[in-house]
Amino acid sequence: MKLWGGRFTKETNQLVHNFNASISFDQKFYKQDIAGSIAHVTMLAKQGILTNDEKKSIVNGLEGILTDLDNGTLQIDGTHEDIHSFVEANLIERVGDAGKKLHTGRSRNDQVALDMKLYTRDEILEIKTLVKSLLSELNTIMKDHTETFMPGFTHLQKAQPITLAHHMGAYFEMFKRDYSRLTDIYTRMNYSPIGSGALAGTTYPLDRAYTAELLNFAGPTMNSMDSVADRDYLIELLSALSTIMMHLSRFCEEIIIWNSNEYQFVEIDDAYSTGSSIMPQKKNPDIAELVRGKTGRVYGALVSLLTTMKGLPLAYNKDMQEDKELTFDAIDTVKGCISLFTGMISTMKFNKSVMEASAKNGFTNATDAADYLVNHGVPFRDAHGIVGQLVLYCINKNISLDDMSIEEFKAISPVFEEDVYEAISLETCVNKRNTIGAPGKEMMKQVIAQNDAYLATLN
Ligand code: ARG
């Protein structure tokens, strides 16, 4: 059934129909479409625009459609233009003339704006749940590894020693911001567009605030043109999802490096690795690579929608139908990536001894050796120069600072005493750093406790 055949004298060209139709993808929100329609007719009846009997038969019909679609007795017929046409046609088949009154006081423009918002709201909640599980997994790893030493890097060169807990804590902060971005977007978008009509409201005495309340919105949107033309919230969501993917992708890149034969900091579990068809020895980090790879398509969705929207005059334009496939794809991609990533890190083995050995060589304690001299009255710039000489000496002898004898230390600077070994040990280097945000064990314990308290506030 077409919703708009009346003013036409010819059939639509089949290719035009196919090109125009959205049912192949907008069927994804049939639940939300039906929920929106039920709220709309409930409001129409309250306002005396429909009788109570009409409302009852429409609501029964819609509930029947929902049940039948859910359990598979009813299949979505792809010959309809969109999910809205399909539901309305099916309703009229079920309940007759009352069904023809469903679309009173609304347009597909405000209807689709509503459906997409309802769908997006549900998905934001699901994504938040997944981010929460990831955060809680990260905090678990943190608890287990406040004493797992590893090198911290800048420029991918060993810099200063940290712990695995501290490294995981950095990602905890990133995903915590991601979570809060999702909350913000939800709050900002949570206004109902239904009742805005095609663009200019309607002449029926609709109670838009009531429909908004029935659908758990904070209230109705305040400009009917904006209501049907606004896709900002999708752009914000795609931006937040892109940021989540960027974070996951950086994390994956590190895991790929750590899992390499050269590093061997971690071993990805067999259940999360794949093999090679030709090289029997291979165990590849495909999941981490795929998450990194899929980041591109989520960014693509963001740029695509920004581009679609940039030239559109108010109010509704069919271009906006393009918001759906890419948003659905981005949401599904992100959900899949977060779940798999969480599974991968929760089963991954951290090779503590390899990490610690790596932190021990590479002069990650050079800064602490310089600080030792500073604490004994040497100006920092001179101390920097002296430790530079120590490093050069060690490189030539292929040893680390800790391996030097006290005589060797003293030959370069007489300021060094026996207590230098203690001062530049891995434990000291890490655990003396207890300012807010630093990797020292005391500070990490405080952060982990704060993380626990934060996680308990998430619903
Ligand atoms: N399938 C359309 C969309 O996704 C529904 C709105 C149709 N409105 C219209 N005036 N043709 O945007």
Boltz pocket constraint, residues with backbone or C-beta under 6 A from the ligand:
constraints:
  - pocket:
      binder: B
      contacts: [[A, 20], [A, 22], [A, 26], [A, 82], [A, 108], [A, 109], [A, 112], [A, 316], [A, 317], [A, 318], [A, 320], [A, 321], [A, 322], [A, 324]]
      max_distance: 6.0
